[in-house]
C-alpha cells in the first residue's frame, strides 16, 4: 500500500478573528506544521499535497521553507469550497498512491497512532475516518429556536473528525462526480458514500483531536500538547 495525504489549509479563519489561525505559533511552530509533520511519518513528501487559498499561498510557502527546509511537498491553490480544494489536490498526486487521507490542517493534535489506525481501517473497509461516539444529550430545536422536550437517541451517533482516508480511486471518482453535478459536501465521507456506495468505518482516537476554530482553542491546544 502506498499512502498519500491531502491537508486542506484553505479556511477563511473568520471565527478565529486574529489573522490566519493556521499560521499562529503553537509550541514553537505554526499550527499547520504540526499536522504536516505527523503525516510525513507515513508519506513521502511527494505524496503530500496542501491546498491553500490563493491569498495565503505565499505565506504558507514561506513558513514551510522555514520549518520544513528542503521539503518536496506540493502546495496547490484551493477551490471555492472544501470539495473542490481536495479535488485540486488529488489531481496532482502521483498515480500510484493507493490510500489517500484527508486531514484538516487546523487539527494539530492528531497522533501517529490514530493516523496509522485510520489507514489500516481503510485498507480493510475502503473508507475510514477518525470519529467519536456522541456522549452529550442531543435535542432538536423548532423553527423558533426552542428545544424539544424529547432527546435524540445517541446510541448510533458519531461526531466525524479527520483524517478521513479512502482508496484513492474511490475518492477521486466521488470528488469528480460531486463537482460535475454542481454539488458540495461538508466532508469527503458523504461524497464517497453518495457516488461510490461505500460507507465509512469509524476509528475513535484516544487523544483529543481538537480543531482550532476560535482564539481560545489555541491556548487549549498548547495546554494539551504540553501535557503529553
SULNOR-V417755 format. One record per pair of residues at least 6 apart in sequence whose ideal C-beta (glycine too) atoms are under 8 Angstrom apart, sorted by the first residue. I is the first residue (numbers start at 1). J is the second residue. If there is no record, write none. Layout:
I_J / I_J
This chain:
1_98 / 1_99 / 1_119 / 1_123 / 2_47 / 2_96 / 2_97 / 2_98 / 2_99 / 3_42 / 3_43 / 3_47 / 3_97 / 3_98 / 3_99 / 3_100 / 3_101 / 3_119 / 4_43 / 4_47 / 4_48 / 4_49 / 4_93 / 4_94 / 4_97 / 4_99 / 4_100 / 4_101 / 4_168 / 5_39 / 5_42 / 5_43 / 5_47 / 5_48 / 5_49 / 5_100 / 5_101 / 5_102 / 5_103 / 5_163 / 6_48 / 6_49 / 6_50 / 6_51 / 6_86 / 6_89 / 6_90 / 6_93 / 6_100 / 6_101 / 6_102 / 6_103 / 7_32 / 7_35 / 7_36 / 7_39 / 7_48 / 7_49 / 7_50 / 7_102 / 7_103 / 7_104 / 7_105 / 8_50 / 8_51 / 8_78 / 8_82 / 8_85 / 8_86 / 8_89 / 8_102 / 8_103 / 8_104 / 8_105 / 9_22 / 9_32 / 9_50 / 9_51 / 9_52 / 9_56 / 9_60 / 9_78 / 9_105 / 10_51 / 10_52 / 10_53 / 10_56 / 10_78 / 10_82 / 10_85 / 11_21 / 11_22 / 11_53 / 11_105 / 11_106 / 12_53 / 13_19 / 13_20 / 13_21 / 13_22 / 15_213 / 15_214 / 16_212 / 16_213 / 16_214 / 16_215 / 17_214 / 17_215 / 18_24 / 18_215 / 20_56 / 20_59 / 21_31 / 21_106 / 21_212 / 21_213 / 21_218 / 22_30 / 22_31 / 22_32 / 22_56 / 22_60 / 22_105 / 22_106 / 22_212 / 23_30 / 23_31 / 23_32 / 23_56 / 23_59 / 23_60 / 23_63 / 24_30 / 24_31 / 24_212 / 24_218 / 26_34 / 26_108 / 26_218 / 26_221 / 26_222 / 26_225 / 27_34 / 27_222 / 27_225 / 27_226 / 29_67 / 30_63 / 30_67 / 31_105 / 31_106 / 31_108 / 31_212 / 31_218 / 31_221 / 32_50 / 32_60 / 32_63 / 32_105 / 32_106 / 32_108 / 33_63 / 33_64 / 33_67 / 33_68 / 33_108 / 34_108 / 34_109 / 35_103 / 35_104 / 35_105 / 35_107 / 35_108 / 35_110 / 36_48 / 36_50 / 36_64 / 36_68 / 36_73 / 36_105 / 37_68 / 38_110 / 38_111 / 38_112 / 38_115 / 39_48 / 39_101 / 39_103 / 39_115 / 40_48 / 41_112 / 41_115 / 42_112 / 42_115 / 42_116 / 42_119 / 44_72 / 45_71 / 45_72 / 45_73 / 46_72 / 46_73 / 46_74 / 46_94 / 47_93 / 47_94 / 47_97 / 48_73 / 48_74 / 49_73 / 49_74 / 49_75 / 49_76 / 49_89 / 49_90 / 49_92 / 49_93 / 50_60 / 50_73 / 50_74 / 50_75 / 50_76 / 50_89 / 50_105 / 51_75 / 51_76 / 51_77 / 51_78 / 51_79 / 51_85 / 51_86 / 51_88 / 51_89 / 52_60 / 52_75 / 52_76 / 52_77 / 52_78 / 53_77 / 53_78 / 54_77 / 54_78 / 57_75 / 57_77 / 60_75 / 61_75 / 64_71 / 64_73 / 64_75 / 65_71 / 74_89 / 74_92 / 76_88 / 76_89 / 76_92 / 77_88 / 78_84 / 78_85 / 78_88 / 79_85 / 79_87 / 79_88 / 81_184 / 82_184 / 82_185 / 82_186 / 82_187 / 83_175 / 83_178 / 83_179 / 83_183 / 83_184 / 83_185 / 83_188 / 83_191 / 84_179 / 86_102 / 86_171 / 86_175 / 86_188 / 87_172 / 87_175 / 87_176 / 87_178 / 87_179 / 90_100 / 90_168 / 90_171 / 90_172 / 90_175 / 91_172 / 93_100 / 93_168 / 97_168 / 98_167 / 98_168 / 99_119 / 99_122 / 99_123 / 99_165 / 99_166 / 99_167 / 99_168 / 100_165 / 100_166 / 100_167 / 100_168 / 100_171 / 101_115 / 101_118 / 101_119 / 101_122 / 101_162 / 101_163 / 101_164 / 101_165 / 102_162 / 102_163 / 102_164 / 102_165 / 102_166 / 102_171 / 102_188 / 103_110 / 103_115 / 103_162 / 103_163 / 103_164 / 104_162 / 104_211 / 106_211 / 106_212 / 106_213 / 107_161 / 107_162 / 107_209 / 107_210 / 107_211 / 107_212 / 108_210 / 108_212 / 108_221 / 108_225 / 109_207 / 109_208 / 109_209 / 109_210 / 109_221 / 109_224 / 109_225 / 110_130 / 110_162 / 110_163 / 110_205 / 110_207 / 110_209 / 111_205 / 111_206 / 111_207 / 113_206 / 114_130 / 114_163 / 114_203 / 114_205 / 114_206 / 114_207 / 114_209 / 115_163 / 117_203 / 118_128 / 118_129 / 118_130 / 118_163 / 118_164 / 118_165 / 118_203 / 119_128 / 119_165 / 121_128 / 121_165 / 121_201 / 121_203 / 122_128 / 122_165 / 122_166 / 122_167 / 122_201 / 124_201 / 125_200 / 125_201 / 126_166 / 126_167 / 126_170 / 126_198 / 127_164 / 127_165 / 127_166 / 127_167 / 127_170 / 127_189 / 127_192 / 127_193 / 127_198 / 127_199 / 127_200 / 127_201 / 128_164 / 128_165 / 128_166 / 128_200 / 128_201 / 128_202 / 128_203 / 129_160 / 129_161 / 129_162 / 129_163 / 129_164 / 129_165 / 129_189 / 129_200 / 129_201 / 129_202 / 129_203 / 130_160 / 130_161 / 130_162 / 130_163 / 130_164 / 130_202 / 130_203 / 130_204 / 130_205 / 130_209 / 131_158 / 131_159 / 131_160 / 131_161 / 131_200 / 131_202 / 131_203 / 131_204 / 132_158 / 132_159 / 132_161 / 132_202 / 132_204 / 132_205 / 132_209 / 133_154 / 133_157 / 133_158 / 133_159 / 133_204 / 134_154 / 134_157 / 134_158 / 134_159 / 135_154 / 136_154 / 137_151 / 137_154 / 138_151 / 138_152 / 138_154 / 138_157 / 139_147 / 139_148 / 139_150 / 139_151 / 139_152 / 140_147 / 140_148 / 140_152 / 141_147 / 141_148 / 142_148 / 158_202 / 160_187 / 160_189 / 160_202 / 161_205 / 161_209 / 161_211 / 162_187 / 162_209 / 164_187 / 164_188 / 164_189 / 164_200 / 166_188 / 166_192 / 166_198 / 170_192 / 170_196 / 170_198 / 171_188 / 171_191 / 171_192 / 173_195 / 173_196 / 174_188 / 174_191 / 174_192 / 174_194 / 174_195 / 174_196 / 175_188 / 175_191 / 177_191 / 177_194 / 177_195 / 178_184 / 178_185 / 178_191 / 178_194 / 178_195 / 183_194 / 185_191 / 185_194 / 189_200 / 192_198 / 192_200 / 193_199 / 193_200 / 208_224 / 210_217 / 210_220 / 210_221 / 210_224 / 211_217 / 212_218 / 212_221
